[in-house]
């Protein structure tokens, strides 16, 4: 019934199309003024893939007709019909079938028929020539120049009743600054009949940029100084100061850790730790703080063990390969290996290239021109990557010794001495064993503990006097060697590619099944780029791949990273799907701006701090977040950036801000992770409650959240409530939800009550002993929100404290703490505007 209910509508639609085609010659001029040209890659292809590819796509082409490419769409099929006749919808069998009256002729054969708008889209595309355009992201980065702001404003004036003198102060400011980013934004705004918001006030601006660049709130003193600073370069100096802060790397390094699914354990039932994973985290933070060029940063992670200059830092970078989940007891070891390789292909493709090449593991990609051979060609670059470990050895493959030649030589000498002594001891023991009874001899061949028990009880009487003396001397020497070895400094190790595997030929796997190999495939770049790998040895594979990814002519790498920087400043990217620049991704709202930023990144030596300066110095970034009715009506999603989107603090920012405003934050950087206190109820959620969860002291627990131990099976509840990502897969953008669990965490958790007590004590400690409740309320608001309290806020605060003391008979200290807690729950604290 649902399907037939569409037949009458489709029949009427077909008649309307016929009439429209007959009169098209007379209406073409008018239609062209109201209908935009159809974009095949972004509009038509996703529709065809969703509704038609199952029968006429890359996997199956019934009647020899396929809609995934021009070659198989415009030929005659087995029935003699031609699916698409470019420029002639009436002769195109495709259009005839999707509006057919007969239920048996109507396509697609299953599911709902195409809607009127979908049919019209296909009709217009055929009318315009049915051009199978190449997807925007697979075209080279274009060399674009910013639009002329003055010329655009002059056009705006000529189309309105305004004079040059009547242009708003905001537009005058944009014109005077003549910023390249603003030029692109203003161009699209004016074309849509929109105007940008005015600038945010200084209090809002310093809070916004401080959170964006460091993930921490500014202090009340920093806010006051900036608000009253008359230096015209005060804002630029503020940005420079924040970029030089060690907290910049902590904030922006955390963004990167989301992408590479950073965690410090292996997942699955045992969820054992990954030794030294925190050193990779510190490598990332340090790289951002030092403003390491992005291309170098990428090469170190993909091929840090193969570079001309291999250092401890580059070896630590290869910890990238060891961050994923690992099953220490797989039912199918071969399947497990290819699952791990698939994880690498997925994370590498999406993180560095914005490419979902992993979709081609079992079949050719349904949307993008990525065949299975491309997937396995990329997998072949990683053919030397060994599994993380084995059940019996969970360190050799993933730990790299970086102790240095002198320490290694000392350990080697001690180990050699031990082996020599043990060999002589063993010879004496064996001589005595030959004299034992048969049962005792067999006992010495059993477990080590049983052997030692027999030897201790029965060996000495069977030895000669000389053997006994030598045996005792050797035991003493062995103990001395062990003591000297124990006194040596600990070996230094990092997580990374401790041991590689021999490179074997890679095959395309039928339906992704590792037990069904088909054709051989060599390392190759995706064919959509037309790039061919150079001649290389097997050992050079990952380095060749890394150099291709970071080549200045790569069409995706610079775009993807430029988009990520924009995303984390504006709350969303120019491409809203930052890990997917392919056909199912969201097209860029400002493609020219994206290419401009990508070129600036490369031309600036891949320096990320320069990109921050560029974006933060724009008027677009400094706009207010105020909502205006007219702008919301024209652009409700703010696609054109007419205002700055306010945002909720991230999980780490919430926790770190609480510690910062109560003045207990430990700002020490780098080092091993710490363990926050977790309740018994939370720990009980593990298969072995509490296993692997340490006990850090208070000073360590007050460090920034980026240093919290990330255990996959035991994520910190407060962070999870505020949308900390599951670290099993790459996270391109976090959710920013508003849900009851957050309110419960900020009102009822043991953590928030402890920190509220500290906040109240901190504030009272700065006031005279006899300070009034009004003074206390004013001081709390000043310390938490970095602004003077309003009269109404002071009155309400005093009333609350009085009620808690008098009606609920709370102590003054408890009442103060609960008031402090209430301020930590204000939207003004939890949101950036």
Buried (B, 14 or more C-beta within 10 A) or exposed (E): EEEEEBBEEBEEBBEBBEEBBEEEEEEEEEEEEEEEEBBBBBBBBBBBBBBBBBBBBBEEBEBEBBBBEBEBBBEEBEEEBBBBBBEBBBBBBBBBBBBBEEEEEBBBEEEEBBBBEBBBBBBBBBBBEBEBEEBBBBEEBEEBEBBEBEEBBEBBBEEEEBEEEEBEEBBEBBBEBEBBBBBBBBBBBBEBEBBBBBBBEBBBBBBBBBBBBBBBBBBBEBBBBBBEBEEEEBBEEBBEBBBEBBBBBBBBBBBBBBBBBBBBBBBBEBBBBBBBBBBBBBBBBBBBBEBBBBBBBBBBBBBBBBBEEBEBBBBBBBBBBBBBBBBBEBEEEEBBBBBBBBBBBBBBBBBBBBBBBBBBBEBBBBBBBBBBBBBBBBBBBBBBBBBBBEEEEBBEBBBBBBBEEEBEEBBEBBEEBBEBBEEBBEEBBEBBBEEBEEEBEEBBEEEEEEBEBBBEEBBEEBBEEEBBEBBEEBEEBBEEBBEEBEEEEEEBBBBBBBBBEEBEEBBBBBEBEBEEBEEEBEBBBBBBBEBEBEEBEEEBBBBBBBBBBBBBEBBBBBBBBBBBBBBBBBBBBBBBBBBBBBBBBBBBBBBBBBBBBBBBBBEBEBBBBBBBBBBBBBBBBBBBBEEEEEBEEBBEEBBBBBBBBBBBBBBBBBBBBBBBBBBBBBBEBBEBBBBBBBEEEBBEEBEEEBBBBEEBEEEBBBBBBBBBBBBBBBBBBBBBBBBBBEBEBBBBBBEEEEEEEBEEBBBEBEBBBBBBBBBBBBBBEEEEEEBEBBBBBBBBBBBBBBBEBEEEBBEBBBEBBEEBBEEEEBEBEBBBBBBBBBBBBEEBBBEBB
